[in-house]
Amino acid sequence: MRYRFNAFGRIIAVERVDDAWDTYLMGNEGKRRPAGFAVPSDVTHCRFELSHA
């Protein structure tokens, strides 16, 4: 499951991999690189869906 957010003009992708969340900065050309911050593994996907509303 992957979520995308616009944070201060930067596109951030958050993806669930096994029991952890990976965060990426998305480039204009579609490439991604590590975002350099962590999302706690106990955060559920419901929390991300609420932030999209």
C-alpha positions in Angstrom: 0.0 0.0 0.0 1.4 3.4 -1.0 0.4 6.9 -0.1 1.5 10.2 -1.7 1.4 13.6 0.0 2.4 17.1 -1.0 4.5 18.5 1.9 5.6 22.0 1.3 5.7 21.5 -2.5 7.6 18.2 -2.3 5.9 14.9 -3.1 6.5 12.3 -0.4 5.6 8.7 -0.9 5.0 6.4 2.1 4.9 2.7 1.4 4.3 -0.3 3.7 7.0 -3.0 3.3 6.5 -6.0 5.6 6.1 -4.6 9.1 7.6 -1.1 8.4 6.9 2.1 6.5 9.4 3.3 4.0 9.5 7.0 3.0 10.7 8.5 -0.3 11.0 11.9 -2.0 9.6 11.7 -5.5 11.4 13.5 -8.3 9.9 15.2 -11.3 11.1 12.4 -13.5 9.5 9.7 -11.4 12.6 8.6 -9.6 12.5 8.3 -5.9 15.1 8.6 -3.1 15.0 8.0 0.6 13.2 10.9 2.4 15.4 10.7 5.5 12.7 10.4 8.1 10.8 7.5 9.7 7.2 6.7 10.3 6.7 4.5 13.3 5.8 0.9 12.4 2.7 0.9 14.7 1.0 3.6 12.6 -1.8 2.0 10.7 -2.9 2.7 7.1 -6.1 4.2 8.6 -4.1 7.1 9.9 -2.9 8.0 6.4 -6.3 7.7 4.9 -7.6 10.2 7.5 -5.0 12.7 6.6 -6.1 12.5 2.9 -9.7 13.6 3.8 
